[in-house]
Amino acid sequence: MTDKNFFEKVYEVARLIPHGRVTSYGAIATCLGAARSARMVGWAMNNSSEKEVPAHRVVNRKGLLTGKHHFDGTNLMQQLLESEGIEVIDNQIQNFEKVFWNPSEEL
C-alpha cells in the first residue's frame, strides 16, 4: 500500500467524523487496520488542506490539539472546534470521552 492510498483512506474516514465530534489519529489508524500508524495519519492530516477534510476534528489520544500549528492563524483549529460546540481549554478538548467518535464502532 503506498502512502497516497493510505492517505486517501485516512481522508475518507476523516470526512465521516460528525459535526461536533472528534476522533484521534490512532482511532483512524486502528479503523484502517494499521493500529501502529497513528503518526502516518497525522502526516495525512498535515497534507489535507486542499482535500476538504475536517482535519480540525482529529486530535491526539488525550484530546490535545497537537495539529494546531498546521492551520492558518494561531487559533483556527480551536475556533473551528468551538464553532461546532466543542469546548477547548489550554489546547485540551473538554469532555473528550463525550465528544469522541470511534470510527471502528461506526464503520
N, C-alpha and C positions, 0 to 999 in steps of 0.2 A: 504494500500500500504506500503510495507516495504521499508526501506531506500535503500536497494540494488536495488530493482526495480526502485525506483525513480532515484538513481544514474545512472543506465543503461540508463534510458530515457534521462537524462541530457547528457550523453556521446553521445547518438545518435544525439541529436540536435547539440552539440558542433562539432561533426565530419562533419557537414554540413556547418559550417562557411567557406565562401570562402576565399581563399588565398588573403592576402592584405586587409582583412576586420576584424572588431572586433564586439563583442556584449557584453552585460552586464549580470551579474548574474541575475538581475531582469527580463531582457528580456527573458532569458531562462525559468525562473520560470513562468512567465506570459504565455509563449507559451505552457507550460505543464499544464496550468490550476491551478497553485499553486502560484498565484501572491505574496503571502506573504512569499515565501520560498527562497528568494534570498540567504540567509545565508546557506541554505541546498545545493544550487547549488555551493556555494563557498567550502563547505566541500567536495562535489563530485569532484570538480576540484583539491582540495588538494590531493585526493586519486587516481588521474587519470594517474599517471606517467607510469604505466605498461600497459595501455589500448589503446595506440596510439590515444590519444585525443589531439587536438591542444589547450591545456589549455592556452597557451600564448595569444590566441585571445579572452579571456574572461576577462573583466575588470569591474571596478565599474561603476555606472551610470554617473559618471562625467568624465570617461576616464582615471582614475588613475590606475596605475599598482599595485593594492593592494595585488595581489597574488604573487608578485615577489620573496618573501622570500621562497617560496616553490619550486623554481627552483634551480638546481645546479649552483654554481657560482654566483657572485654578480650581474651581469647584463644580465644573459641569457635570461630572458623574453624580455627585451628591445632589445637585439641583434636579437632574433628571429623575433620580430615585424619589426625591421628596415630592416632585410633581405627580408621582404615582401613589403618593400616600405612605411611602416608606420613611420611617424616622431614622436619621443618621446623626450620631453624636460622636465627635472625635474620630471620624472615618470608620465608625463601627455601626453596623445596622442593628437597631434595637429590635427586640422581639424576633430575633433571627429565625428561631425554630418555627414561629408562627407564619412568617412570610416565605420560608424556604420551599422551593418547588423541586421535587426529586424526579428528574426525567425518567429514571429507571422504573418508577412506580406508575408513570403516566403513559409511557410508550410501549 
